[in-house]
Amino acid sequence: MTSGPIRNDEDLRRAFRRLGIEHLRELLAHDLEHGVALVARQGAGAGAITGPGNALYSRVFEVTGIHDMGAQFANGAALSIPDTVMRRSYVSHRESIEAAMVGTQLLGVRAAILARFASLLMLLYAVGAADGFTQRMIRRACIGYAIIDSIIFWRWRHA
């Protein structure tokens, strides 16, 4: 993408894609910073946040060979005809592939942050369920809040 003025629709699309990738990178850096600070307060290392992001990236891009393909095409060595065709395809879709790579890491980091809060969420769900069951038992026993309030008022008035 050139840094000059936008002349046509394709330049505009490229500018939006570039902004999208930059925004994803900023989100990844921001979430990674906050995730590392969170695990530091909990007494764990940064690997608790970076590990899931790297593992997800590895499973999606390294196992399928897309990461190695990009590394091979980046060195500029002479390639066979099928590899040259693949290089052209890879280069033409490089921005989309890069966005997918950064997005995958962002998904892993956010999943790790959510997993760090899982115990707190389960505790809140348990408290909510206990409150709900208590409310249900009060309704089933026909001892609503209005009856309790009238009993308290009657005792106060006739005391």
Legacy VTK file of the C-alpha trace (Angstrom):
# vtk DataFile Version 3.0
C-alpha trace
ASCII
DATASET POLYDATA
POINTS 159 float
0.000 0.000 0.000
1.365 3.353 -0.928
1.346 6.233 1.494
0.063 8.644 -1.168
-3.491 9.806 -1.732
-6.323 7.359 -2.293
-7.058 7.370 -6.041
-9.591 4.598 -6.543
-11.736 1.999 -4.799
-8.899 -0.531 -4.567
-6.692 1.975 -2.719
-9.603 2.659 -0.367
-10.119 -1.076 0.298
-6.404 -1.538 0.980
-6.424 1.404 3.397
-9.369 -0.081 5.316
-7.726 -3.520 5.427
-4.483 -1.998 6.711
-6.381 -0.072 9.380
-8.163 -3.294 10.329
-4.886 -5.165 10.787
-3.393 -2.287 12.777
-6.507 -2.191 14.947
-6.236 -5.946 15.570
-2.587 -5.537 16.544
-3.484 -2.733 18.955
-6.244 -4.880 20.463
-3.843 -7.795 20.834
-1.220 -5.619 22.531
-3.830 -4.072 24.837
-5.433 -7.378 25.816
-2.046 -9.025 26.249
-0.886 -6.217 28.546
-4.009 -6.435 30.690
-3.939 -10.232 30.726
-0.320 -10.328 31.883
-1.137 -7.769 34.606
-4.087 -9.940 35.688
-2.038 -13.129 36.016
0.750 -11.215 37.760
-1.761 -10.189 40.451
-2.884 -13.811 40.698
0.696 -14.990 41.103
1.135 -16.758 37.750
3.567 -16.090 34.936
2.899 -14.400 31.608
2.818 -17.823 29.954
-0.672 -18.360 31.348
-1.894 -15.711 28.894
0.560 -16.032 26.018
0.487 -19.840 26.029
-3.102 -20.302 24.797
-2.640 -17.628 22.111
0.534 -19.272 20.854
-1.003 -22.756 21.057
-4.031 -21.719 19.019
-1.802 -19.988 16.454
0.377 -23.082 16.278
-2.571 -25.414 15.719
-4.112 -23.255 13.020
-1.090 -21.950 11.112
1.949 -24.075 11.926
0.274 -27.481 11.715
-1.336 -26.565 8.381
1.979 -25.226 7.045
0.802 -21.676 6.370
3.400 -20.220 8.751
6.249 -22.161 7.109
4.947 -21.249 3.662
5.088 -17.552 4.530
8.606 -17.928 5.937
9.754 -19.761 2.805
8.213 -17.182 0.470
9.727 -14.290 2.446
13.334 -15.274 1.767
12.982 -14.722 -2.007
14.817 -17.885 -3.087
14.121 -19.451 -6.474
11.117 -21.746 -6.393
9.551 -24.368 -8.605
6.597 -23.448 -10.813
3.899 -24.736 -8.382
5.630 -22.892 -5.533
5.746 -19.709 -7.625
1.993 -19.984 -8.221
1.447 -20.501 -4.488
3.706 -17.540 -3.691
1.643 -15.279 -5.949
-1.549 -16.470 -4.295
-0.058 -16.058 -0.823
1.225 -12.552 -1.583
-2.099 -11.461 -3.070
-3.906 -12.615 0.091
-1.155 -11.641 2.539
-3.192 -8.950 4.314
-6.103 -11.327 4.893
-3.769 -14.077 6.100
-2.025 -11.630 8.426
-5.378 -10.468 9.812
-6.344 -14.101 10.413
-3.029 -14.753 12.203
-3.365 -11.757 14.515
-7.059 -12.473 15.075
-6.287 -16.067 16.040
-3.756 -14.935 18.620
-6.244 -12.368 19.936
-8.872 -15.092 20.302
-6.423 -17.247 22.272
-5.470 -14.386 24.594
-9.104 -13.501 25.239
-9.965 -17.143 25.903
-7.118 -17.294 28.445
-8.395 -14.154 30.189
-11.904 -15.607 30.292
-10.542 -18.860 31.709
-8.816 -16.910 34.508
-12.237 -15.539 35.487
-14.055 -18.899 35.244
-13.917 -19.594 38.986
-15.344 -16.158 39.791
-18.099 -16.643 37.219
-19.001 -20.044 38.678
-19.184 -18.524 42.155
-21.501 -15.786 40.901
-23.681 -18.355 39.115
-23.909 -20.403 42.344
-24.945 -17.337 44.360
-27.543 -16.436 41.734
-28.911 -19.986 41.664
-29.178 -20.104 45.469
-31.019 -16.779 45.469
-33.345 -18.004 42.737
-34.149 -21.224 44.574
-34.820 -19.264 47.771
-37.182 -16.925 45.936
-38.971 -19.918 44.414
-39.409 -21.605 47.798
-40.858 -18.410 49.274
-43.342 -18.122 46.393
-44.339 -21.801 46.650
-44.940 -21.464 50.384
-47.116 -18.381 49.705
-45.063 -16.268 52.071
-44.430 -13.342 49.776
-42.837 -10.099 50.800
-46.239 -8.383 51.122
-47.375 -10.870 53.775
-44.138 -10.526 55.701
-44.411 -6.728 55.568
-48.022 -6.822 56.825
-47.061 -9.128 59.722
-44.264 -6.775 60.741
-46.610 -3.782 60.460
-49.349 -5.556 62.508
-46.865 -6.446 65.277
-45.537 -2.905 65.340
-49.039 -1.362 65.454
-50.325 -3.638 68.249
-47.199 -3.647 70.363
LINES 1 160
159 0 1 2 3 4 5 6 7 8 9 10 11 12 13 14 15 16 17 18 19 20 21 22 23 24 25 26 27 28 29 30 31 32 33 34 35 36 37 38 39 40 41 42 43 44 45 46 47 48 49 50 51 52 53 54 55 56 57 58 59 60 61 62 63 64 65 66 67 68 69 70 71 72 73 74 75 76 77 78 79 80 81 82 83 84 85 86 87 88 89 90 91 92 93 94 95 96 97 98 99 100 101 102 103 104 105 106 107 108 109 110 111 112 113 114 115 116 117 118 119 120 121 122 123 124 125 126 127 128 129 130 131 132 133 134 135 136 137 138 139 140 141 142 143 144 145 146 147 148 149 150 151 152 153 154 155 156 157 158
